[in-house]
Structure formats: structure tokens, C-alpha cells
Amino acid sequence: MANLDKEALHQTWMHSREEDTDTEMVFRPEGYNFPRSRGRTGFDLRPNGALAEIGIAPTDAQQTTTGKWQLEDDKLLFYQGSDTVPGKVMQVIHADTDRLVVKK
């Protein structure tokens, strides 16, 4: 089972690809001091289950889509619109207030 602080999930997480390994993806809170980048992807996990996925638009600006999320055991499930099947599943390896690590 993952080292998981469930309350820490309730924030905006941005992909810190500089910290990725061959098997893990790392996310940091939105206010983290990231190196300069043309754009970053991420997601906002609200305590009420609301989800905002942050992508990169063709103009390098952020583009947001909304949905719902839930945690099942050590898996983050992302749902778009009224979908009943998750569009994305991420296995959490570690989560605290400063760092979220998921399996690639």
C-alpha cells in the first residue's frame, strides 16, 4: 500500500517531469518553484470530488477540463462528464502535502 496522506490530495498538482523516473511520475503543488517550462500539465482535486484537469492548449496556454475524481485504495480515478468508467487511473505510490508520486 502506498504512503498516502489522503487529505494532502486536496490541492492543485502540477507535473514535475524533471523528477520523473523510468517507473514513476512526480507531481508538486501549484506554488512549487518549478524550473522554467513551456507548459505543465496537472490536475486540481477538490475535497467534494470535483476535478479540473490542466492541459496545454496549442498556444502553450493552460486548457482545463472538468470532471470528478475518487480514491479507491491506492488508485486515483478520473471521470469526465457523466462517464461511469474512469478515463484515467493512476496508482499512487506516495502522497504528502509537497509531493505526489504515481506509477507510470
C-alpha positions as CSV (number, residue, x, y, z in Angstrom):
1,M,0.0,0.0,0.0
2,A,1.2,3.5,-0.8
3,N,2.5,6.0,1.7
4,L,-0.7,8.1,1.3
5,D,-1.9,11.3,3.1
6,K,-5.4,11.4,1.7
7,E,-6.1,15.0,2.9
8,A,-2.9,16.1,1.1
9,L,-4.5,15.2,-2.2
10,H,-6.9,18.1,-2.0
11,Q,-5.0,20.7,-3.9
12,T,-3.7,21.6,-7.4
13,W,-0.9,19.3,-8.6
14,M,1.4,20.1,-11.5
15,H,3.6,17.5,-13.3
16,S,7.3,17.9,-12.2
17,R,8.7,15.9,-15.2
18,E,12.2,16.8,-14.2
19,E,11.8,14.5,-11.2
20,D,10.2,11.6,-13.1
21,T,12.0,8.2,-13.2
22,D,11.5,5.3,-15.6
23,T,8.7,4.0,-13.4
24,E,7.3,7.0,-11.6
25,M,5.7,10.4,-12.4
26,V,6.1,13.2,-9.8
27,F,3.7,16.0,-9.2
28,R,4.2,19.1,-7.0
29,P,1.8,21.6,-5.6
30,E,0.9,24.5,-7.9
31,G,3.1,27.0,-6.0
32,Y,6.2,24.9,-6.1
33,N,9.3,26.6,-7.5
34,F,9.5,24.8,-10.9
35,P,12.2,25.3,-13.4
36,R,11.1,27.3,-16.5
37,S,9.0,25.3,-18.9
38,R,6.8,25.9,-22.0
39,G,3.9,24.4,-20.1
40,R,2.9,22.0,-17.5
41,T,0.0,19.5,-17.1
42,G,-1.7,18.8,-13.9
43,F,-4.9,18.5,-12.0
44,D,-6.9,20.0,-9.2
45,L,-8.5,17.6,-6.7
46,R,-11.3,19.2,-4.7
47,P,-12.5,17.7,-1.4
48,N,-16.0,17.4,-2.8
49,G,-14.8,15.1,-5.6
50,A,-14.7,17.8,-8.3
51,L,-11.8,17.6,-10.7
52,A,-10.1,20.1,-13.1
53,E,-7.6,18.5,-15.4
54,I,-5.0,21.1,-16.6
55,G,-3.6,20.5,-20.1
56,I,-1.6,22.5,-22.6
57,A,-3.5,24.3,-25.4
58,P,-2.0,24.6,-28.9
59,T,-0.9,28.2,-27.9
60,D,1.0,26.8,-24.9
61,A,-1.6,28.3,-22.6
62,Q,-3.3,26.2,-20.0
63,Q,-6.5,24.4,-21.0
64,T,-8.8,23.0,-18.3
65,T,-11.4,20.2,-18.5
66,T,-13.7,19.3,-15.6
67,G,-14.9,16.1,-14.2
68,K,-14.9,14.1,-11.0
69,W,-12.3,12.1,-9.1
70,Q,-12.3,9.5,-6.4
71,L,-9.7,7.4,-4.5
72,E,-10.1,3.6,-4.4
73,D,-7.4,2.0,-2.2
74,D,-4.2,3.5,-3.7
75,K,-5.7,4.4,-7.1
76,L,-6.9,7.9,-8.3
77,L,-9.8,7.5,-10.7
78,F,-10.6,10.4,-13.0
79,Y,-14.1,10.7,-14.7
80,Q,-15.0,13.1,-17.4
81,G,-18.6,14.5,-17.7
82,S,-21.2,11.9,-16.8
83,D,-18.9,8.9,-17.6
84,T,-19.3,5.9,-15.3
85,V,-15.9,4.4,-16.3
86,P,-12.8,6.3,-15.4
87,G,-10.9,7.8,-18.3
88,K,-7.7,7.8,-16.3
89,V,-6.4,5.6,-13.4
90,M,-3.2,6.4,-11.5
91,Q,-1.7,4.2,-8.9
92,V,-0.4,6.3,-6.0
93,I,3.0,5.4,-4.6
94,H,3.4,8.4,-2.3
95,A,1.3,11.4,-1.3
96,D,2.0,14.2,1.2
97,T,1.4,17.9,1.1
98,D,4.6,18.6,-1.0
99,R,4.9,15.6,-3.3
100,L,2.6,13.2,-5.2
101,V,4.2,10.2,-6.9
102,V,2.3,7.8,-9.2
103,K,3.3,4.7,-11.1
104,K,3.8,5.3,-14.9
